[in-house]
Amino acid sequence: MPTGLARRTRPLLIAGLAVATTLVAAAPADARSFVLRATGSATGLGEVRAIGDFKPSVNPRLRAAVRAFGQPDRRRGGGEICRVRWNRFGLTIIFQNFGGFDSCGPKGLAQKTIVTGDRPWRTTKGLRLGDSVARIRQLYPNARRTPRGFRIISGILPFGRPVPYAVLGARVRGGDVSAFTLFVGAAGD
């Protein structure tokens, strides 16, 4: 038979365990990052620091992307190019390896990324999928128009004649951001 103290604390203990269980169960989904972080350069390559929880500037390998997003819904290719898709995140990452290794294997390196869908993806300045061209111009006054959208954060490809490229780009359809593109370039140009 429980003592008086045990009788009074038992409901609090049960309520506390229920709250703790809920928080632990909800933590992974709520803790997931949907922030795209990239830096540019006026004289050299830019850098994609983060695609949500995937940090290609630290580890650009497919295994690291799987740790960040879970098992992909689709993996196509092999050889030099491997297209990997996570439908639930609206995310496609193209892995490549120009050294003759299977790009869908452990030596595949992130090269390009396309972010679409209805997930809450955003840039560090707060640009989101579905935002208007006016919002792009407000947040990124130096963004450059391209045939498919905007080069938001630029770098310079130093191979041959220097050419600007989009480290982070925004594709536009109907006046709104329909996709983000990122050039990781871990496999080379």
LOZAZA-68369 format. One record per residue (C-alpha): x, y, z; residue number from 0. Coordinates in pm, 1 decimal. Layout:
BEGIN
X:Y:Z:NUM
...
! end
This chain:
BEGIN
0.0:0.0:0.0:0
152.2:336.5:-103.2:1
239.2:590.9:159.9:2
78.3:937.6:165.0:3
378.8:1094.3:-8.5:4
383.9:824.3:-277.0:5
9.5:868.0:-337.7:6
55.2:1242.5:-391.5:7
365.9:1221.0:-613.1:8
257.5:927.5:-830.9:9
23.2:1141.4:-1054.1:10
301.0:1398.8:-1097.0:11
549.5:1127.4:-1189.5:12
311.1:975.8:-1445.2:13
234.8:1318.1:-1597.0:14
606.7:1398.7:-1612.0:15
683.4:1070.9:-1789.3:16
404.2:1133.2:-2039.7:17
541.2:1480.1:-2121.4:18
899.4:1349.6:-2146.9:19
790.9:1066.4:-2377.8:20
604.9:1310.5:-2601.5:21
902.6:1545.7:-2621.0:22
1148.3:1266.7:-2699.7:23
919.1:1121.4:-2965.9:24
861.7:1464.5:-3126.1:25
1221.6:1588.4:-3108.3:26
1359.7:1443.5:-3435.2:27
1083.4:1582.4:-3659.5:28
1070.3:1917.8:-3483.8:29
1448.6:1949.0:-3462.7:30
1501.9:1896.0:-3836.0:31
1655.6:2194.2:-4006.9:32
1527.9:2320.0:-4342.0:33
1780.1:2605.2:-4372.5:34
1998.4:2641.3:-4682.2:35
2335.6:2796.8:-4596.5:36
2576.2:2906.5:-4866.6:37
2853.8:3161.1:-4897.8:38
2969.4:3331.0:-5212.8:39
3294.1:3470.8:-5342.3:40
3379.0:3744.4:-5589.6:41
3713.0:3580.4:-5671.2:42
3667.6:3203.7:-5633.6:43
3438.5:2918.1:-5551.4:44
3150.8:2963.7:-5311.4:45
3055.5:2705.6:-5051.7:46
2735.9:2520.3:-4965.1:47
2762.4:2485.0:-4589.8:48
2426.5:2324.6:-4516.1:49
2126.8:2172.7:-4687.0:50
1919.6:2132.2:-4374.9:51
2098.3:1879.7:-4154.2:52
2334.6:1772.1:-4436.8:53
2665.1:1963.8:-4419.2:54
2840.4:1903.5:-4753.5:55
3124.1:2142.9:-4669.2:56
3217.9:1902.9:-4384.9:57
3122.7:1567.8:-4543.6:58
2979.4:1566.1:-4899.3:59
2932.7:1187.0:-4921.8:60
2604.0:1005.8:-4983.8:61
2636.1:829.9:-4647.6:62
2628.2:1168.9:-4469.6:63
2314.2:1270.9:-4663.5:64
2145.0:943.4:-4564.4:65
2232.7:1012.7:-4199.2:66
2070.9:1356.5:-4232.9:67
1756.4:1260.0:-4429.1:68
1713.1:883.9:-4385.1:69
1692.1:629.7:-4663.9:70
1613.3:789.5:-4999.9:71
1294.4:712.7:-5189.2:72
1482.2:673.8:-5517.3:73
1841.3:620.0:-5624.3:74
1908.2:621.2:-6000.8:75
2228.0:591.7:-6189.9:76
2566.3:472.2:-6084.7:77
2898.1:508.9:-6251.0:78
2971.6:879.8:-6283.5:79
2626.0:1019.5:-6190.1:80
2381.9:913.9:-5917.2:81
2050.8:1097.1:-5865.7:82
1914.4:1051.3:-5514.3:83
1563.7:1166.3:-5417.5:84
1393.1:1214.7:-5080.3:85
1026.9:1277.4:-5170.7:86
921.8:1372.4:-4817.3:87
1170.7:1660.1:-4821.7:88
1127.7:1765.8:-5184.7:89
1500.4:1708.0:-5221.5:90
1716.4:1570.8:-5503.0:91
2093.8:1552.9:-5467.0:92
2315.0:1455.8:-5758.0:93
2627.2:1270.5:-5647.8:94
2921.7:1230.8:-5882.6:95
3270.7:1090.8:-5887.5:96
3502.7:1173.0:-6174.0:97
3768.6:926.5:-6052.3:98
3603.0:616.7:-6198.7:99
3426.2:511.3:-5877.1:100
3053.3:437.6:-5848.5:101
2888.0:766.2:-5755.8:102
2604.0:576.4:-5580.6:103
2864.0:410.3:-5357.7:104
3077.2:531.2:-5065.7:105
3294.7:750.4:-5289.6:106
3006.2:945.6:-5445.1:107
3031.3:1318.6:-5373.0:108
2752.1:1576.7:-5367.2:109
2764.1:1792.1:-5676.7:110
2424.4:1960.6:-5726.7:111
2099.4:1989.6:-5530.5:112
1742.4:2081.2:-5620.6:113
1493.4:2165.9:-5344.8:114
1120.6:2171.8:-5428.1:115
791.6:2084.5:-5263.9:116
596.7:2223.2:-4974.8:117
848.8:2174.5:-4694.2:118
953.4:2484.5:-4500.1:119
1288.0:2522.1:-4680.7:120
1435.4:2869.8:-4647.9:121
1760.0:3054.7:-4699.3:122
1948.7:3213.1:-4409.9:123
1784.3:3545.9:-4496.2:124
1436.7:3391.2:-4491.2:125
1353.0:3343.9:-4860.2:126
1109.5:3052.2:-4892.0:127
960.8:2839.6:-5165.1:128
653.7:3024.2:-5293.5:129
793.0:3372.6:-5219.9:130
765.2:3636.9:-5491.8:131
1030.6:3788.4:-5715.2:132
981.3:4111.8:-5517.8:133
1081.2:3921.6:-5200.8:134
1395.6:3791.5:-5374.5:135
1490.5:4147.8:-5469.4:136
1415.3:4271.5:-5116.6:137
1627.7:4007.7:-4940.8:138
1898.3:3978.3:-5208.2:139
1937.3:4315.3:-5384.4:140
2250.3:4187.8:-5565.3:141
2075.5:3878.9:-5705.9:142
2121.7:3841.5:-6080.6:143
1845.5:3735.1:-6319.9:144
1910.4:3416.3:-6518.5:145
1696.0:3245.4:-6784.9:146
1537.9:3017.4:-6517.4:147
1530.5:3248.6:-6216.5:148
1794.6:3419.9:-6003.0:149
2153.6:3367.2:-5901.0:150
2112.4:3458.7:-5532.6:151
2460.2:3378.5:-5400.7:152
2741.3:3370.5:-5655.4:153
3085.2:3226.5:-5684.3:154
3340.3:3231.4:-5963.7:155
3441.2:2916.6:-6151.3:156
3817.8:2968.3:-6178.7:157
3872.0:2700.8:-6446.0:158
3975.4:2862.1:-6772.5:159
3810.8:3202.7:-6813.8:160
3648.4:3297.9:-6477.9:161
3270.1:3260.9:-6498.5:162
3010.9:3349.9:-6231.5:163
2783.4:3067.8:-6118.8:164
2499.0:3022.5:-5869.0:165
2615.8:2868.5:-5543.8:166
2252.2:2921.4:-5439.7:167
1989.9:2989.7:-5703.0:168
1613.4:3035.2:-5708.0:169
1408.5:2899.4:-5995.7:170
1101.2:3109.6:-6066.7:171
770.2:3002.0:-6216.7:172
470.3:3234.4:-6244.5:173
654.4:3507.5:-6051.8:174
721.2:3288.4:-5745.1:175
1013.0:3078.6:-5620.7:176
943.8:2721.3:-5735.4:177
1278.3:2564.2:-5641.2:178
1617.3:2631.5:-5489.3:179
1931.7:2504.9:-5658.7:180
2269.7:2461.9:-5494.0:181
2601.0:2383.5:-5660.2:182
2809.3:2194.3:-5404.5:183
3083.0:2098.3:-5648.7:184
3248.5:1840.1:-5420.8:185
3328.4:1616.4:-5719.3:186
3487.8:1902.8:-5915.3:187
3356.1:2113.9:-6201.5:188
! end
